[in-house]
């Protein structure tokens, strides 16, 4: 099953939140250090996946926001 790019972004966010919680509760330095290293590697993978994702759309800058179109009656 192919994962979309948003999956990698969500995992990166969860890793960042986990690191903040670990620092707040003053967990062992080694655990925090290796989690930060894993997070950095995951972040690089996330950037690669987002930039190479095969995502296409038919929206243009003329469409602005879908929930509030500006100057166009739909």
PALOTOR-713729 format. One record per atom (N, C-alpha, C, O): residue in three letters; chain; atom name; x, y, z. Coordinates in nm, 4 decimals, padded with zeros to 6 digits. Each point is the difference from the previous one (the first is absolute). Layout:
residues N
<rest: Ala&kette: A&atom: CA&xx: X&yy: Y&zz: Z> $
...
This chain:
residues 74
<rest: Unk&kette: A&atom: N&xx: 00.0837&yy: -00.1172&zz: 00.0000> $
<rest: Unk&kette: A&atom: CA&xx: -00.0837&yy: 00.1172&zz: 00.0000> $
<rest: Unk&kette: A&atom: C&xx: 00.0887&yy: 00.1242&zz: 00.0000> $
<rest: Unk&kette: A&atom: O&xx: 00.0905&yy: 00.0120&zz: 00.0826> $
<rest: Unk&kette: A&atom: N&xx: -00.1158&yy: 00.0781&zz: -00.1728> $
<rest: Unk&kette: A&atom: CA&xx: 00.0786&yy: 00.1225&zz: -00.0129> $
<rest: Unk&kette: A&atom: C&xx: -00.0524&yy: 00.1042&zz: 00.0985> $
<rest: Unk&kette: A&atom: O&xx: -00.1201&yy: 00.0260&zz: 00.0070> $
<rest: Unk&kette: A&atom: N&xx: 00.2119&yy: 00.0327&zz: 00.0684> $
<rest: Unk&kette: A&atom: CA&xx: -00.0366&yy: 00.1035&zz: 00.0966> $
<rest: Unk&kette: A&atom: C&xx: 00.0033&yy: 00.1367&zz: -00.0677> $
<rest: Unk&kette: A&atom: O&xx: 00.0884&yy: 00.0281&zz: -00.0809> $
<rest: Unk&kette: A&atom: N&xx: -00.1840&yy: 00.0552&zz: 00.1140> $
<rest: Unk&kette: A&atom: CA&xx: 00.0022&yy: 00.1357&zz: -00.0537> $
<rest: Unk&kette: A&atom: C&xx: 00.0999&yy: 00.0832&zz: 00.0797> $
<rest: Unk&kette: A&atom: O&xx: 00.0444&yy: -00.0400&zz: 00.1076> $
<rest: Unk&kette: A&atom: N&xx: -00.0104&yy: 00.1546&zz: -00.1615> $
<rest: Unk&kette: A&atom: CA&xx: 00.0984&yy: 00.0867&zz: 00.0644> $
<rest: Unk&kette: A&atom: C&xx: -00.0491&yy: 00.0500&zz: 00.1355> $
<rest: Unk&kette: A&atom: O&xx: 00.0806&yy: 00.0263&zz: 00.0893> $
<rest: Unk&kette: A&atom: N&xx: -00.2118&yy: -00.0129&zz: -00.0733> $
<rest: Unk&kette: A&atom: CA&xx: -00.0529&yy: 00.0510&zz: 00.1274> $
<rest: Unk&kette: A&atom: C&xx: 00.0304&yy: -00.0967&zz: 00.1146> $
<rest: Unk&kette: A&atom: O&xx: 00.0151&yy: 00.0431&zz: 00.1143> $
<rest: Unk&kette: A&atom: N&xx: -00.0061&yy: -00.1709&zz: -00.1429> $
<rest: Unk&kette: A&atom: CA&xx: 00.0363&yy: -00.0987&zz: 00.1023> $
<rest: Unk&kette: A&atom: C&xx: 00.1347&yy: 00.0348&zz: 00.0617> $
<rest: Unk&kette: A&atom: O&xx: 00.0151&yy: -00.0028&zz: 00.1221> $
<rest: Unk&kette: A&atom: N&xx: 00.0829&yy: 00.0357&zz: -00.2060> $
<rest: Unk&kette: A&atom: CA&xx: 00.1334&yy: 00.0327&zz: 00.0488> $
<rest: Unk&kette: A&atom: C&xx: -00.0002&yy: 00.1308&zz: 00.0796> $
<rest: Unk&kette: A&atom: O&xx: 00.0744&yy: 00.0131&zz: 00.0972> $
<rest: Unk&kette: A&atom: N&xx: -00.1553&yy: 00.0812&zz: -00.1365> $
<rest: Unk&kette: A&atom: CA&xx: -00.0110&yy: 00.1264&zz: 00.0722> $
<rest: Unk&kette: A&atom: C&xx: -00.0616&yy: -00.0238&zz: 00.1386> $
<rest: Unk&kette: A&atom: O&xx: 00.0450&yy: 00.0586&zz: 00.0984> $
<rest: Unk&kette: A&atom: N&xx: -00.1460&yy: -00.1427&zz: -00.0905> $
<rest: Unk&kette: A&atom: CA&xx: -00.0642&yy: -00.0298&zz: 00.1284> $
<rest: Unk&kette: A&atom: C&xx: 00.0985&yy: -00.0695&zz: 00.0944> $
<rest: Unk&kette: A&atom: O&xx: 00.0075&yy: 00.0348&zz: 00.1178> $
<rest: Unk&kette: A&atom: N&xx: 00.0670&yy: -00.1316&zz: -00.1681> $
<rest: Unk&kette: A&atom: CA&xx: 00.0991&yy: -00.0691&zz: 00.0839> $
<rest: Unk&kette: A&atom: C&xx: 00.1076&yy: 00.0975&zz: 00.0469> $
<rest: Unk&kette: A&atom: O&xx: 00.0432&yy: -00.0078&zz: 00.1150> $
<rest: Unk&kette: A&atom: N&xx: 00.0007&yy: 00.0984&zz: -00.2001> $
<rest: Unk&kette: A&atom: CA&xx: 00.0989&yy: 00.1012&zz: 00.0403> $
<rest: Unk&kette: A&atom: C&xx: -00.0542&yy: 00.0872&zz: 00.1126> $
<rest: Unk&kette: A&atom: O&xx: 00.0719&yy: 00.0323&zz: 00.0946> $
<rest: Unk&kette: A&atom: N&xx: -00.1980&yy: 00.0053&zz: -00.1053> $
<rest: Unk&kette: A&atom: CA&xx: -00.0630&yy: 00.0816&zz: 00.1044> $
<rest: Unk&kette: A&atom: C&xx: -00.0089&yy: -00.0775&zz: 00.1313> $
<rest: Unk&kette: A&atom: O&xx: 00.0263&yy: 00.0553&zz: 00.1067> $
<rest: Unk&kette: A&atom: N&xx: -00.0628&yy: -00.1817&zz: -00.1143> $
<rest: Unk&kette: A&atom: CA&xx: -00.0081&yy: -00.0823&zz: 00.1213> $
<rest: Unk&kette: A&atom: C&xx: 00.1371&yy: -00.0186&zz: 00.0641> $
<rest: Unk&kette: A&atom: O&xx: 00.0113&yy: 00.0011&zz: 00.1226> $
<rest: Unk&kette: A&atom: N&xx: 00.0926&yy: -00.0181&zz: -00.2034> $
<rest: Unk&kette: A&atom: CA&xx: 00.1353&yy: -00.0109&zz: 00.0547> $
<rest: Unk&kette: A&atom: C&xx: 00.0410&yy: 00.1286&zz: 00.0718> $
<rest: Unk&kette: A&atom: O&xx: 00.0587&yy: -00.0051&zz: 00.1081> $
<rest: Unk&kette: A&atom: N&xx: -00.0889&yy: 00.1185&zz: -00.1672> $
<rest: Unk&kette: A&atom: CA&xx: 00.0332&yy: 00.1280&zz: 00.0632> $
<rest: Unk&kette: A&atom: C&xx: -00.0742&yy: 00.0165&zz: 00.1325> $
<rest: Unk&kette: A&atom: O&xx: 00.0581&yy: 00.0458&zz: 00.0984> $
<rest: Unk&kette: A&atom: N&xx: -00.1853&yy: -00.0827&zz: -00.0957> $
<rest: Unk&kette: A&atom: CA&xx: -00.0771&yy: 00.0084&zz: 00.1244> $
<rest: Unk&kette: A&atom: C&xx: 00.0552&yy: -00.0963&zz: 00.1043> $
<rest: Unk&kette: A&atom: O&xx: 00.0067&yy: 00.0336&zz: 00.1183> $
<rest: Unk&kette: A&atom: N&xx: 00.0328&yy: -00.1530&zz: -00.1614> $
<rest: Unk&kette: A&atom: CA&xx: 00.0566&yy: -00.0983&zz: 00.0935> $
<rest: Unk&kette: A&atom: C&xx: 00.1299&yy: 00.0514&zz: 00.0609> $
<rest: Unk&kette: A&atom: O&xx: 00.0247&yy: -00.0196&zz: 00.1190> $
<rest: Unk&kette: A&atom: N&xx: 00.0577&yy: 00.0848&zz: -00.1991> $
<rest: Unk&kette: A&atom: CA&xx: 00.1257&yy: 00.0560&zz: 00.0523> $
<rest: Unk&kette: A&atom: C&xx: -00.0286&yy: 00.1090&zz: 00.1020> $
<rest: Unk&kette: A&atom: O&xx: 00.0667&yy: 00.0073&zz: 00.1032> $
<rest: Unk&kette: A&atom: N&xx: -00.1653&yy: 00.0778&zz: -00.1308> $
<rest: Unk&kette: A&atom: CA&xx: -00.0355&yy: 00.1049&zz: 00.0955> $
<rest: Unk&kette: A&atom: C&xx: -00.0482&yy: -00.0596&zz: 00.1319> $
<rest: Unk&kette: A&atom: O&xx: 00.0338&yy: 00.0504&zz: 00.1071> $
<rest: Unk&kette: A&atom: N&xx: -00.1118&yy: -00.1565&zz: -00.1145> $
<rest: Unk&kette: A&atom: CA&xx: -00.0489&yy: -00.0658&zz: 00.1222> $
<rest: Unk&kette: A&atom: C&xx: 00.1154&yy: -00.0644&zz: 00.0758> $
<rest: Unk&kette: A&atom: O&xx: 00.0065&yy: 00.0081&zz: 00.1226> $
<rest: Unk&kette: A&atom: N&xx: 00.0843&yy: -00.0719&zz: -00.1957> $
<rest: Unk&kette: A&atom: CA&xx: 00.1142&yy: -00.0652&zz: 00.0665> $
<rest: Unk&kette: A&atom: C&xx: 00.0887&yy: 00.1026&zz: 00.0700> $
<rest: Unk&kette: A&atom: O&xx: 00.0490&yy: -00.0253&zz: 00.1100> $
<rest: Unk&kette: A&atom: N&xx: -00.0281&yy: 00.1404&zz: -00.1729> $
<rest: Unk&kette: A&atom: CA&xx: 00.0809&yy: 00.1045&zz: 00.0632> $
<rest: Unk&kette: A&atom: C&xx: -00.0717&yy: 00.0559&zz: 00.1225> $
<rest: Unk&kette: A&atom: O&xx: 00.0627&yy: 00.0250&zz: 00.1030> $
<rest: Unk&kette: A&atom: N&xx: -00.1945&yy: -00.0052&zz: -00.1140> $
<rest: Unk&kette: A&atom: CA&xx: -00.0773&yy: 00.0536&zz: 00.1118> $
<rest: Unk&kette: A&atom: C&xx: 00.0090&yy: -00.0915&zz: 00.1223> $
<rest: Unk&kette: A&atom: O&xx: 00.0150&yy: 00.0470&zz: 00.1128> $
<rest: Unk&kette: A&atom: N&xx: -00.0242&yy: -00.1780&zz: -00.1364> $
<rest: Unk&kette: A&atom: CA&xx: 00.0049&yy: -00.0950&zz: 00.1110> $
<rest: Unk&kette: A&atom: C&xx: 00.1423&yy: -00.0431&zz: 00.0354> $
<rest: Unk&kette: A&atom: O&xx: 00.0191&yy: -00.0897&zz: 00.0821> $
<rest: Unk&kette: A&atom: N&xx: 00.0801&yy: 00.1527&zz: -00.1435> $
<rest: Unk&kette: A&atom: CA&xx: 00.1401&yy: -00.0216&zz: 00.0329> $
<rest: Unk&kette: A&atom: C&xx: 00.0389&yy: -00.1478&zz: -00.0090> $
<rest: Unk&kette: A&atom: O&xx: 00.0599&yy: -00.0550&zz: 00.0925> $
<rest: Unk&kette: A&atom: N&xx: -00.0942&yy: -00.0081&zz: -00.2040> $
<rest: Unk&kette: A&atom: CA&xx: 00.0381&yy: -00.1392&zz: -00.0223> $
<rest: Unk&kette: A&atom: C&xx: 00.1479&yy: -00.0082&zz: -00.0323> $
<rest: Unk&kette: A&atom: O&xx: 00.0670&yy: 00.1026&zz: -00.0122> $
<rest: Unk&kette: A&atom: N&xx: -00.0163&yy: -00.2223&zz: -00.0017> $
<rest: Unk&kette: A&atom: CA&xx: 00.1441&yy: -00.0175&zz: -00.0171> $
<rest: Unk&kette: A&atom: C&xx: 00.0510&yy: 00.0710&zz: -00.1262> $
<rest: Unk&kette: A&atom: O&xx: -00.0679&yy: 00.0084&zz: -00.1023> $
<rest: Unk&kette: A&atom: N&xx: 00.1891&yy: 00.0414&zz: 00.1152> $
<rest: Unk&kette: A&atom: CA&xx: 00.0612&yy: 00.0739&zz: -00.1102> $
<rest: Unk&kette: A&atom: C&xx: 00.0132&yy: -00.0884&zz: -00.1232> $
<rest: Unk&kette: A&atom: O&xx: -00.0261&yy: 00.0450&zz: -00.1116> $
<rest: Unk&kette: A&atom: N&xx: 00.0663&yy: -00.1706&zz: 00.1305> $
<rest: Unk&kette: A&atom: CA&xx: 00.0195&yy: -00.0901&zz: -00.1137> $
<rest: Unk&kette: A&atom: C&xx: -00.1290&yy: -00.0209&zz: -00.0778> $
<rest: Unk&kette: A&atom: O&xx: 00.0012&yy: -00.0004&zz: -00.1231> $
<rest: Unk&kette: A&atom: N&xx: -00.1112&yy: -00.0166&zz: 00.1930> $
<rest: Unk&kette: A&atom: CA&xx: -00.1289&yy: -00.0196&zz: -00.0662> $
<rest: Unk&kette: A&atom: C&xx: -00.0376&yy: 00.1233&zz: -00.0821> $
<rest: Unk&kette: A&atom: O&xx: -00.0438&yy: -00.0116&zz: -00.1145> $
<rest: Unk&kette: A&atom: N&xx: 00.0612&yy: 00.1282&zz: 00.1735> $
<rest: Unk&kette: A&atom: CA&xx: -00.0323&yy: 00.1240&zz: -00.0719> $
<rest: Unk&kette: A&atom: C&xx: 00.0939&yy: 00.0192&zz: -00.1184> $
<rest: Unk&kette: A&atom: O&xx: -00.0446&yy: 00.0366&zz: -00.1087> $
<rest: Unk&kette: A&atom: N&xx: 00.1722&yy: -00.0606&zz: 00.1281> $
<rest: Unk&kette: A&atom: CA&xx: 00.0989&yy: 00.0190&zz: -00.1054> $
<rest: Unk&kette: A&atom: C&xx: -00.0293&yy: -00.0878&zz: -00.1205> $
<rest: Unk&kette: A&atom: O&xx: -00.0013&yy: 00.0481&zz: -00.1133> $
<rest: Unk&kette: A&atom: N&xx: -00.0223&yy: -00.1770&zz: 00.1370> $
<rest: Unk&kette: A&atom: CA&xx: -00.0244&yy: -00.0905&zz: -00.1122> $
<rest: Unk&kette: A&atom: C&xx: -00.1362&yy: 00.0228&zz: -00.0640> $
<rest: Unk&kette: A&atom: O&xx: -00.0177&yy: -00.0263&zz: -00.1190> $
<rest: Unk&kette: A&atom: N&xx: -00.0782&yy: 00.0746&zz: 00.1963> $
<rest: Unk&kette: A&atom: CA&xx: -00.1291&yy: 00.0362&zz: -00.0593> $
<rest: Unk&kette: A&atom: C&xx: 00.0156&yy: 00.1223&zz: -00.0899> $
<rest: Unk&kette: A&atom: O&xx: -00.0618&yy: 00.0075&zz: -00.1062> $
<rest: Unk&kette: A&atom: N&xx: 00.1445&yy: 00.0885&zz: 00.1487> $
<rest: Unk&kette: A&atom: CA&xx: 00.0274&yy: 00.1173&zz: -00.0838> $
<rest: Unk&kette: A&atom: C&xx: 00.0707&yy: -00.0427&zz: -00.1284> $
<rest: Unk&kette: A&atom: O&xx: -00.0333&yy: 00.0493&zz: -00.1077> $
<rest: Unk&kette: A&atom: N&xx: 00.1290&yy: -00.1391&zz: 00.1175> $
<rest: Unk&kette: A&atom: CA&xx: 00.0688&yy: -00.0488&zz: -00.1202> $
<rest: Unk&kette: A&atom: C&xx: -00.0972&yy: -00.0708&zz: -00.0943> $
<rest: Unk&kette: A&atom: O&xx: 00.0032&yy: 00.0215&zz: -00.1211> $
<rest: Unk&kette: A&atom: N&xx: -00.0886&yy: -00.1053&zz: 00.1770> $
<rest: Unk&kette: A&atom: CA&xx: -00.1002&yy: -00.0685&zz: -00.0824> $
<rest: Unk&kette: A&atom: C&xx: -00.0958&yy: 00.1007&zz: -00.0623> $
<rest: Unk&kette: A&atom: O&xx: -00.0402&yy: -00.0150&zz: -00.1154> $
<rest: Unk&kette: A&atom: N&xx: 00.0039&yy: 00.1171&zz: 00.1914> $
<rest: Unk&kette: A&atom: CA&xx: -00.0886&yy: 00.1033&zz: -00.0503> $
<rest: Unk&kette: A&atom: C&xx: 00.0617&yy: 00.0784&zz: -00.1146> $
<rest: Unk&kette: A&atom: O&xx: -00.0692&yy: 00.0344&zz: -00.0959> $
<rest: Unk&kette: A&atom: N&xx: 00.1980&yy: -00.0059&zz: 00.1046> $
<rest: Unk&kette: A&atom: CA&xx: 00.0676&yy: 00.0714&zz: -00.1079> $
<rest: Unk&kette: A&atom: C&xx: 00.0063&yy: -00.0843&zz: -00.1263> $
<rest: Unk&kette: A&atom: O&xx: -00.0203&yy: 00.0511&zz: -00.1101> $
<rest: Unk&kette: A&atom: N&xx: 00.0483&yy: -00.1794&zz: 00.1254> $
<rest: Unk&kette: A&atom: CA&xx: 00.0019&yy: -00.0892&zz: -00.1162> $
<rest: Unk&kette: A&atom: C&xx: -00.1395&yy: -00.0112&zz: -00.0603> $
<rest: Unk&kette: A&atom: O&xx: -00.0157&yy: 00.0006&zz: -00.1221> $
<rest: Unk&kette: A&atom: N&xx: -00.0858&yy: -00.0108&zz: 00.2084> $
<rest: Unk&kette: A&atom: CA&xx: -00.1375&yy: -00.0084&zz: -00.0491> $
<rest: Unk&kette: A&atom: C&xx: -00.0403&yy: 00.1294&zz: -00.0702> $
<rest: Unk&kette: A&atom: O&xx: -00.0719&yy: -00.0032&zz: -00.0999> $
<rest: Unk&kette: A&atom: N&xx: 00.1179&yy: 00.1169&zz: 00.1519> $
<rest: Unk&kette: A&atom: CA&xx: -00.0304&yy: 00.1292&zz: -00.0614> $
<rest: Unk&kette: A&atom: C&xx: 00.0587&yy: 00.0088&zz: -00.1410> $
<rest: Unk&kette: A&atom: O&xx: -00.0662&yy: 00.0490&zz: -00.0915> $
<rest: Unk&kette: A&atom: N&xx: 00.1897&yy: -00.0960&zz: 00.0734> $
<rest: Unk&kette: A&atom: CA&xx: 00.0601&yy: -00.0006&zz: -00.1335> $
<rest: Unk&kette: A&atom: C&xx: -00.0803&yy: -00.0888&zz: -00.0947> $
<rest: Unk&kette: A&atom: O&xx: -00.0219&yy: 00.0363&zz: -00.1156> $
<rest: Unk&kette: A&atom: N&xx: -00.0218&yy: -00.1516&zz: 00.1638> $
<rest: Unk&kette: A&atom: CA&xx: -00.0845&yy: -00.0879&zz: -00.0802> $
<rest: Unk&kette: A&atom: C&xx: -00.1317&yy: 00.0688&zz: -00.0333> $
<rest: Unk&kette: A&atom: O&xx: -00.0498&yy: -00.0121&zz: -00.1119> $
<rest: Unk&kette: A&atom: N&xx: -00.0066&yy: 00.0839&zz: 00.2078> $
<rest: Unk&kette: A&atom: CA&xx: -00.1255&yy: 00.0726&zz: -00.0224> $
<rest: Unk&kette: A&atom: C&xx: 00.0160&yy: 00.1055&zz: -00.1087> $
<rest: Unk&kette: A&atom: O&xx: -00.0849&yy: 00.0111&zz: -00.0885> $
<rest: Unk&kette: A&atom: N&xx: 00.1921&yy: 00.0658&zz: 00.0943> $
<rest: Unk&kette: A&atom: CA&xx: 00.0240&yy: 00.1023&zz: -00.1019> $
<rest: Unk&kette: A&atom: C&xx: 00.0110&yy: -00.0652&zz: -00.1369> $
<rest: Unk&kette: A&atom: O&xx: -00.0571&yy: 00.0499&zz: -00.0970> $
<rest: Unk&kette: A&atom: N&xx: 00.1292&yy: -00.1600&zz: 00.0881> $
<rest: Unk&kette: A&atom: CA&xx: 00.0139&yy: -00.0700&zz: -00.1271> $
<rest: Unk&kette: A&atom: C&xx: -00.1358&yy: -00.0494&zz: -00.0505> $
<rest: Unk&kette: A&atom: O&xx: -00.0325&yy: 00.0173&zz: -00.1175> $
<rest: Unk&kette: A&atom: N&xx: -00.0462&yy: -00.0782&zz: 00.2051> $
<rest: Unk&kette: A&atom: CA&xx: -00.1300&yy: -00.0541&zz: -00.0402> $
<rest: Unk&kette: A&atom: C&xx: -00.0970&yy: 00.1101&zz: -00.0424> $
<rest: Unk&kette: A&atom: O&xx: -00.0746&yy: -00.0172&zz: -00.0963> $
<rest: Unk&kette: A&atom: N&xx: 00.0751&yy: 00.1288&zz: 00.1667> $
<rest: Unk&kette: A&atom: CA&xx: -00.0899&yy: 00.1105&zz: -00.0356> $
<rest: Unk&kette: A&atom: C&xx: 00.0384&yy: 00.0583&zz: -00.1358> $
<rest: Unk&kette: A&atom: O&xx: -00.0869&yy: 00.0289&zz: -00.0824> $
<rest: Unk&kette: A&atom: N&xx: 00.2168&yy: -00.0116&zz: 00.0592> $
<rest: Unk&kette: A&atom: CA&xx: 00.0441&yy: 00.0602&zz: -00.1250> $
<rest: Unk&kette: A&atom: C&xx: -00.0161&yy: -00.0923&zz: -00.1199> $
<rest: Unk&kette: A&atom: O&xx: -00.0143&yy: 00.0476&zz: -00.1127> $
<rest: Unk&kette: A&atom: N&xx: 00.0162&yy: -00.1785&zz: 00.1347> $
<rest: Unk&kette: A&atom: CA&xx: -00.0116&yy: -00.0942&zz: -00.1108> $
<rest: Unk&kette: A&atom: C&xx: -00.1375&yy: -00.0650&zz: -00.0080> $
<rest: Unk&kette: A&atom: O&xx: -00.0198&yy: -00.0924&zz: -00.0789> $
<rest: Unk&kette: A&atom: N&xx: -00.0750&yy: 00.1389&zz: 00.1589> $
<rest: Unk&kette: A&atom: CA&xx: -00.1345&yy: -00.0574&zz: -00.0011> $
<rest: Unk&kette: A&atom: C&xx: -00.0672&yy: 00.0275&zz: -00.1339> $
<rest: Unk&kette: A&atom: O&xx: 00.0108&yy: 00.1098&zz: -00.0546> $
<rest: Unk&kette: A&atom: N&xx: -00.0798&yy: -00.2100&zz: 00.0023> $
<rest: Unk&kette: A&atom: CA&xx: -00.0674&yy: 00.0117&zz: -00.1291> $
<rest: Unk&kette: A&atom: C&xx: -00.1403&yy: 00.0563&zz: 00.0216> $
<rest: Unk&kette: A&atom: O&xx: -00.0998&yy: -00.0703&zz: -00.0161> $
<rest: Unk&kette: A&atom: N&xx: 00.0940&yy: 00.1973&zz: 00.0525> $
<rest: Unk&kette: A&atom: CA&xx: -00.1262&yy: 00.0666&zz: 00.0312> $
<rest: Unk&kette: A&atom: C&xx: -00.0309&yy: 00.1003&zz: -00.1097> $
<rest: Unk&kette: A&atom: O&xx: 00.0844&yy: 00.0822&zz: -00.0357> $
<rest: Unk&kette: A&atom: N&xx: -00.2040&yy: -00.0891&zz: -00.0167> $
<rest: Unk&kette: A&atom: CA&xx: -00.0413&yy: 00.0962&zz: -00.1004> $
<rest: Unk&kette: A&atom: C&xx: -00.1335&yy: 00.0603&zz: 00.0405> $
<rest: Unk&kette: A&atom: O&xx: -00.0781&yy: -00.0615&zz: 00.0726> $
<rest: Unk&kette: A&atom: N&xx: 00.0532&yy: 00.1818&zz: -00.1200> $
<rest: Unk&kette: A&atom: CA&xx: -00.1253&yy: 00.0680&zz: 00.0278> $
<rest: Unk&kette: A&atom: C&xx: -00.0385&yy: 00.0849&zz: -00.1203> $
<rest: Unk&kette: A&atom: O&xx: 00.0847&yy: 00.0389&zz: -00.0805> $
<rest: Unk&kette: A&atom: N&xx: -00.2120&yy: -00.0115&zz: 00.0701> $
<rest: Unk&kette: A&atom: CA&xx: -00.0449&yy: 00.0874&zz: -00.1077> $
<rest: Unk&kette: A&atom: C&xx: -00.0256&yy: 00.1415&zz: 00.0507> $
<rest: Unk&kette: A&atom: O&xx: -00.0502&yy: 00.0846&zz: -00.0741> $
<rest: Unk&kette: A&atom: N&xx: 00.0843&yy: -00.0589&zz: 00.1992> $
<rest: Unk&kette: A&atom: CA&xx: -00.0174&yy: 00.1332&zz: 00.0583> $
<rest: Unk&kette: A&atom: C&xx: 00.1112&yy: 00.0931&zz: -00.0484> $
<rest: Unk&kette: A&atom: O&xx: 00.1121&yy: -00.0431&zz: -00.0272> $
<rest: Unk&kette: A&atom: N&xx: -00.1458&yy: 00.1708&zz: 00.0173> $
<rest: Unk&kette: A&atom: CA&xx: 00.0983&yy: 00.1013&zz: -00.0366> $
<rest: Unk&kette: A&atom: C&xx: -00.0054&yy: 00.1120&zz: 00.1039> $
<rest: Unk&kette: A&atom: O&xx: -00.0819&yy: -00.0030&zz: 00.0919> $
<rest: Unk&kette: A&atom: N&xx: 00.1689&yy: 00.1002&zz: -00.1075> $
<rest: Unk&kette: A&atom: CA&xx: -00.0015&yy: 00.1130&zz: 00.0928> $
<rest: Unk&kette: A&atom: C&xx: -00.1264&yy: 00.0828&zz: -00.0166> $
<rest: Unk&kette: A&atom: O&xx: -00.0378&yy: 00.0745&zz: 00.0904> $
<rest: Unk&kette: A&atom: N&xx: -00.0276&yy: -00.0866&zz: -00.2047> $
<rest: Unk&kette: A&atom: CA&xx: -00.1258&yy: 00.0711&zz: -00.0208> $
<rest: Unk&kette: A&atom: C&xx: -00.1122&yy: -00.0556&zz: 00.0878> $
<rest: Unk&kette: A&atom: O&xx: -00.0985&yy: 00.0692&zz: 00.0255> $
<rest: Unk&kette: A&atom: N&xx: 00.1127&yy: -00.1935&zz: 00.0210> $
<rest: Unk&kette: A&atom: CA&xx: -00.1033&yy: -00.0636&zz: 00.0820> $
<rest: Unk&kette: A&atom: C&xx: 00.0026&yy: 00.0492&zz: 00.1446> $
<rest: Unk&kette: A&atom: O&xx: -00.1005&yy: -00.0123&zz: 00.0701> $
<rest: Unk&kette: A&atom: N&xx: 00.2098&yy: 00.0661&zz: -00.0248> $
<rest: Unk&kette: A&atom: CA&xx: 00.0189&yy: 00.0446&zz: 00.1379> $
<rest: Unk&kette: A&atom: C&xx: -00.0395&yy: -00.1093&zz: 00.0964> $
<rest: Unk&kette: A&atom: O&xx: 00.0473&yy: -00.1129&zz: -00.0126> $
<rest: Unk&kette: A&atom: N&xx: -00.1321&yy: 00.1431&zz: 00.1076> $
<rest: Unk&kette: A&atom: CA&xx: -00.0419&yy: -00.0990&zz: 00.0991> $
<rest: Unk&kette: A&atom: C&xx: -00.1311&yy: -00.0635&zz: -00.0441> $
<rest: Unk&kette: A&atom: O&xx: -00.0891&yy: 00.0679&zz: -00.0509> $
<rest: Unk&kette: A&atom: N&xx: 00.0785&yy: -00.1991&zz: 00.0710> $
<rest: Unk&kette: A&atom: CA&xx: -00.1209&yy: -00.0696&zz: -00.0421> $
<rest: Unk&kette: A&atom: C&xx: -00.1223&yy: 00.0421&zz: 00.0825> $
<rest: Unk&kette: A&atom: O&xx: -00.1114&yy: 00.0043&zz: -00.0521> $
<rest: Unk&kette: A&atom: N&xx: 00.1317&yy: 00.0258&zz: 00.1774> $
<rest: Unk&kette: A&atom: CA&xx: -00.1139&yy: 00.0331&zz: 00.0856> $
<rest: Unk&kette: A&atom: C&xx: -00.0411&yy: 00.1470&zz: -00.0113> $
<rest: Unk&kette: A&atom: O&xx: -00.1060&yy: 00.0388&zz: 00.0493> $
<rest: Unk&kette: A&atom: N&xx: 00.1886&yy: 00.0418&zz: -00.1132> $
<rest: Unk&kette: A&atom: CA&xx: -00.0325&yy: 00.1421&zz: -00.0111> $
<rest: Unk&kette: A&atom: C&xx: 00.0556&yy: 00.0540&zz: -00.1315> $
<rest: Unk&kette: A&atom: O&xx: 00.1005&yy: 00.0711&zz: 00.0008> $
<rest: Unk&kette: A&atom: N&xx: -00.1629&yy: -00.1030&zz: -00.1124> $
<rest: Unk&kette: A&atom: CA&xx: 00.0525&yy: 00.0501&zz: -00.1279> $
<rest: Unk&kette: A&atom: C&xx: -00.0109&yy: 00.1522&zz: -00.0068> $
<rest: Unk&kette: A&atom: O&xx: -00.0985&yy: 00.0588&zz: 00.0446> $
<rest: Unk&kette: A&atom: N&xx: 00.1987&yy: 00.0018&zz: -00.0996> $
<rest: Unk&kette: A&atom: CA&xx: 00.0052&yy: 00.1453&zz: -00.0086> $
<rest: Unk&kette: A&atom: C&xx: -00.0303&yy: 00.0422&zz: -00.1436> $
<rest: Unk&kette: A&atom: O&xx: 00.0712&yy: -00.0367&zz: -00.0935> $
<rest: Unk&kette: A&atom: N&xx: -00.1778&yy: 00.1143&zz: 00.0781> $
<rest: Unk&kette: A&atom: CA&xx: -00.0312&yy: 00.0573&zz: -00.1287> $
<rest: Unk&kette: A&atom: C&xx: -00.0557&yy: -00.0941&zz: -00.1037> $
<rest: Unk&kette: A&atom: O&xx: -00.0119&yy: 00.0370&zz: -00.1168> $
<rest: Unk&kette: A&atom: N&xx: -00.0226&yy: -00.1579&zz: 00.1566> $
<rest: Unk&kette: A&atom: CA&xx: -00.0557&yy: -00.0960&zz: -00.0944> $
<rest: Unk&kette: A&atom: C&xx: -00.1258&yy: -00.0613&zz: 00.0574> $
<rest: Unk&kette: A&atom: O&xx: -00.0010&yy: -00.0462&zz: 00.1141> $
<rest: Unk&kette: A&atom: N&xx: -00.1033&yy: 00.0457&zz: -00.1920> $
<rest: Unk&kette: A&atom: CA&xx: -00.1243&yy: -00.0651&zz: 00.0418> $
<rest: Unk&kette: A&atom: C&xx: 00.0032&yy: -00.1443&zz: -00.0480> $
<rest: Unk&kette: A&atom: O&xx: 00.0313&yy: -00.0280&zz: -00.1157> $
<rest: Unk&kette: A&atom: N&xx: -00.0639&yy: -00.0620&zz: 00.2057> $
<rest: Unk&kette: A&atom: CA&xx: 00.0025&yy: -00.1421&zz: -00.0370> $
<rest: Unk&kette: A&atom: C&xx: -00.1372&yy: -00.0588&zz: 00.0147> $
<rest: Unk&kette: A&atom: O&xx: -00.0194&yy: -00.1187&zz: -00.0262> $
